[in-house]
Amino acid sequence: MSAATSTKPSILHQPTAVWAIAFACVVAFMGIGLVDPILPAIAESLKASPTQTELLFTSYLAVTGVAMFFTSWVSSRLGAKKTLLIGLALIVVFALLAATSGDVWSIIGFRAGWGLGNALFISTALATIVGAASGGTASAIILYEAALGLGIAIGPLIGGLLGSVSWRGPFFGVTTLMAIAFIAIVLFLKGGAMEKPTPTPLSAPFRALARPALGALAATALFYNIGFFVLLAYTPYPLGFGALGIGFTFFGWGVGLAVTSVWVAPLLTARMKRTTVLKIALPLLALDLVAAAIVVGTPAALVVCVVVGGLVLGVLNTVLTESVMEATDLPRSVASSAYSGVRFLGGAVAPPVATLLADTIAPSAAYVFAAASVAVAFVVVLAAGRALRRVDDGPESAQVEAEAIGAGDLA
């Protein structure tokens, strides 16, 4: 009994280095939704159009997506600690520059640099936690998923609280928190203790997309992510709330996403095939976006659509990225880089297209576009049934599930 107890994994008994990385993960995931509540304030203060402010998401996600194709190549040569620190340093520098900018185009450019830092950090953080954690892989996975969920949930809330004072507040907040995380990793993560991975070829993620199953899942994620980011990035405008109201709305969205990604998705995949879950959840998301198009003029109803969308998105995020890990026999880092790169590029397209459609047609057109994109993702899953057969062959290991969530759940 005592022996079993002593070897039981525990999330609470971790080296200081693991807690330092987990803290940095929370802040990094906060960056996804942090600017959401301050988009209208930036537009008003800097005399920018909604389409221009949506480019804050586009530049961030486009650079993150492109960088994801190369992060495994970089980290396999520099090692985990150097890659983490370079990523954190870039986020600190570009968040500070964004906070002190005086025009929207400068902020758009600095968000691009922020996206590069985020790609380097996030792509390396999970492997580092798993390698440094005590109590076994299971404890490391729980800790990482908790950091992911907490960051996604509180990012919009913190953005709303700081943004209610000034639109510059969230940028200064990220600068401070990431600087603390940088110092903590310098002090507590011992680089010599981390095993350096085998270098991967630069072309590996691109060649991976030629695999039918991985290519189909990447295409699915491309169109699905358009729906994700229309809901996240465009909705602050038709809501018409202040920064705090938007922050609380998307805090509810983030909590729903975190709960279903960590707890509900595993329950569903334990009872049915992953592709079956996708075939159920994708139409539900499309219907939710159609509902948002119908009630776009009623803020209270639109809030409900946002929160319900978060619940469905959490399931889709986890199941899609788990499927990527099962789809091929490629190294997980290569499969994740290829999939995540394509996925983020879909997110980069969505915000400015949504605002252009809303301006030229009607606000509801943005959500119709999002629903149609998710419907295309559903059709891809149906058409690729034979190629995706492998993703339903048995449960994944705990390590695979964690790496899937870490690599693919950033949007």
Secondary structure, DSSP 8 states (H G I E B T S, - for coil): -HHHHHHS--SSS--HHHHHHHHHHHHHHHHHHTTGGGHHHHHHHTT--HHHHHHHHHHHHHHHHHHHHHHHHHHHHH-HHHHHHHHHHHHHHHHHHHHT-SSHHHHHHHHHHHHHHHHHHHHHHHHHHHHH-SS-HHHHHHHHHHHHHHHHHHHHHHHHHHHTT-TTHHHHHHHHHHHHHHHHHHHH--GGGS-------TTHHHHHTTSHHHHHHHHHHHHHHHHHHIIIIITHHHH---HHHHHHHHHHHHHHHHHIIIIIHHHHHHHS-HHHHHHHHHHHHHHHHHHHHHTTT-HHHHHHHHHHHHHHHHHHHHHHHHHHHHH-SS-HHHHHHHHHHHHHHHHHHHHHHHHHHHHHT-HHHHHHHHHHHHHHHHHHHHHTTTGGGGGGSS---HHHHHHHHHHH---
